Amino acid sequence: MALSYKARRRWSLVILLVGLPVYIGLAWFLLSLFDRPSILLELGIYVALGILWALPFRAIFKGVGQADPDASHDETPGD
């Protein structure tokens, strides 16, 4: 079942405003449980985690920044 454009926009906002801060806090907490690694390894871990969080949500974020494909072409944004 594919999500509509409006549903994908709403879910992307929920993910970015709620899910991402929770994920950042969780990653920060989990990494604080271990001894601090070298700065390059720590940077690599944060970069990998920064990419990893978005992989499951690719379908939701795809095309959200574009114009609504379901809207008629006669309408202008803001009407």
C-alpha positions as CSV (number, residue, x, y, z in Angstrom):
1,M,0.0,0.0,0.0
2,A,1.6,3.3,-1.1
3,L,1.2,6.4,0.9
4,S,-0.3,9.5,-0.6
5,Y,1.8,12.6,-1.0
6,K,0.1,14.3,1.9
7,A,0.6,11.3,4.1
8,R,4.3,11.1,3.2
9,R,4.7,14.8,4.0
10,R,3.1,14.4,7.4
11,W,5.1,11.3,8.3
12,S,8.3,12.9,7.2
13,L,7.6,15.8,9.6
14,V,6.8,13.4,12.4
15,I,10.0,11.5,11.7
16,L,12.2,14.7,11.5
17,L,10.6,16.5,14.5
18,V,10.1,13.5,16.9
19,G,11.9,10.5,15.6
20,L,15.3,12.1,14.7
21,P,15.8,13.8,18.1
22,V,14.9,10.5,19.8
23,Y,17.3,8.6,17.6
24,I,20.1,11.2,18.3
25,G,19.6,10.9,22.0
26,L,19.6,7.1,21.9
27,A,22.7,7.0,19.8
28,W,24.4,9.5,22.1
29,F,23.4,7.5,25.2
30,L,24.6,4.2,23.8
31,L,27.9,5.6,22.7
32,S,28.4,7.1,26.2
33,L,28.2,3.7,27.7
34,F,31.6,2.8,26.1
35,D,35.0,4.3,26.6
36,R,35.7,7.1,24.2
37,P,37.4,5.8,21.0
38,S,39.8,7.7,18.9
39,I,38.4,10.8,17.3
40,L,38.4,9.4,13.8
41,L,36.6,6.2,14.9
42,E,34.1,8.2,16.8
43,L,33.5,10.5,13.8
44,G,33.1,7.4,11.6
45,I,30.5,5.9,14.0
46,Y,28.5,9.2,14.1
47,V,28.6,9.4,10.3
48,A,27.5,5.8,9.9
49,L,24.7,6.3,12.4
50,G,23.7,9.5,10.6
51,I,23.3,7.7,7.3
52,L,21.8,4.6,8.9
53,W,18.8,6.3,10.4
54,A,17.4,7.5,7.0
55,L,17.7,4.2,5.1
56,P,14.4,2.7,6.3
57,F,12.6,6.0,5.5
58,R,13.7,6.5,1.9
59,A,10.3,5.8,0.5
60,I,8.7,8.3,2.8
61,F,11.1,11.1,2.1
62,K,11.2,10.5,-1.7
63,G,9.7,13.5,-3.6
64,V,8.5,15.3,-0.5
65,G,10.3,18.5,-1.5
66,Q,8.7,18.5,-4.9
67,A,5.3,19.9,-5.9
68,D,2.3,17.8,-5.1
69,P,1.9,15.4,-8.1
70,D,-1.8,14.9,-7.2
71,A,-2.7,18.6,-7.4
72,S,-4.2,19.9,-10.6
73,H,-1.9,21.9,-12.7
74,D,-4.3,24.9,-12.7
75,E,-3.8,25.5,-9.0
76,T,-1.0,27.7,-7.8
77,P,0.7,27.0,-4.5
78,G,-0.9,29.0,-1.7
79,D,-4.4,29.1,-3.2
